[in-house]
Amino acid sequence: MATEANVSERIIQAEKHVNEQLSYGGIFPSTGPFGSTLEYRYHDGDLEGEIGQMRRLADAFIQLADALESHGKPRA
């Protein structure tokens, strides 16, 4: 079983990975009617590259969810 320190480090690394993916070219923060949102400008660039980035972002969120789940947070 993972130690508390290992789980916390895994969460920190997963959060960092999500933030790195959110900083990628076709993803922009914006403000919408419900507060802060993300805008995906996949139509402005190379569609194949943008699809790959969406998959990397999804994987980053999955890693973060797994890390949080390991820490004992309930799964939605």
C-alpha positions as CSV (number, residue, x, y, z in Angstrom):
1,M,0.0,0.0,0.0
2,A,1.3,3.5,-0.8
3,T,2.4,5.7,2.0
4,E,0.8,9.0,2.7
5,A,3.9,10.8,1.4
6,N,3.9,8.8,-1.8
7,V,0.2,9.5,-2.4
8,S,0.6,13.2,-1.7
9,E,3.5,13.4,-4.2
10,R,1.5,11.5,-6.8
11,I,-1.4,14.1,-6.4
12,I,1.1,17.0,-6.7
13,Q,2.6,15.5,-9.8
14,A,-0.8,14.8,-11.3
15,E,-1.9,18.3,-10.7
16,K,1.3,19.6,-12.3
17,H,0.6,17.4,-15.3
18,V,-2.9,18.7,-15.7
19,N,-1.6,22.3,-15.5
20,E,1.1,21.6,-18.1
21,Q,-1.5,20.2,-20.5
22,L,-3.8,23.2,-19.9
23,S,-0.9,25.5,-20.9
24,Y,-0.8,23.9,-24.4
25,G,-1.4,26.0,-27.5
26,G,-5.0,25.3,-28.4
27,I,-6.5,25.6,-25.0
28,F,-7.3,29.1,-23.6
29,P,-8.8,30.3,-20.4
30,S,-11.8,32.6,-20.8
31,T,-14.7,33.9,-18.8
32,G,-18.1,32.6,-19.6
33,P,-21.6,33.1,-18.1
34,F,-20.8,30.6,-15.3
35,G,-17.4,32.0,-14.4
36,S,-14.0,30.8,-15.6
37,T,-14.1,28.4,-18.5
38,L,-11.7,26.8,-21.0
39,E,-12.0,27.5,-24.7
40,Y,-10.7,24.8,-27.1
41,R,-9.6,26.3,-30.4
42,Y,-9.1,23.1,-32.3
43,H,-10.6,24.6,-35.4
44,D,-7.7,27.2,-35.6
45,G,-4.9,24.7,-35.9
46,D,-3.8,21.3,-36.9
47,L,-6.8,19.1,-36.0
48,E,-4.7,15.9,-35.7
49,G,-2.4,17.7,-33.2
50,E,-5.3,19.1,-31.3
51,I,-7.0,15.7,-31.0
52,G,-3.8,14.3,-29.6
53,Q,-3.6,17.2,-27.1
54,M,-7.2,16.5,-26.0
55,R,-6.3,12.9,-25.3
56,R,-3.2,13.9,-23.3
57,L,-5.4,16.3,-21.3
58,A,-8.0,13.6,-20.7
59,D,-5.2,11.3,-19.5
60,A,-3.8,13.9,-17.2
61,F,-7.3,14.3,-15.6
62,I,-7.5,10.5,-15.2
63,Q,-4.1,10.4,-13.5
64,L,-5.3,13.1,-11.1
65,A,-8.5,11.3,-10.4
66,D,-6.6,8.0,-9.7
67,A,-4.2,9.8,-7.4
68,L,-7.1,11.4,-5.5
69,E,-8.9,8.1,-5.3
70,S,-5.7,6.5,-3.8
71,H,-5.8,9.2,-1.2
72,G,-9.2,8.1,-0.1
73,K,-11.4,10.7,-1.8
74,P,-14.7,9.1,-3.0
75,R,-15.2,8.4,-6.6
76,A,-18.1,10.4,-8.2
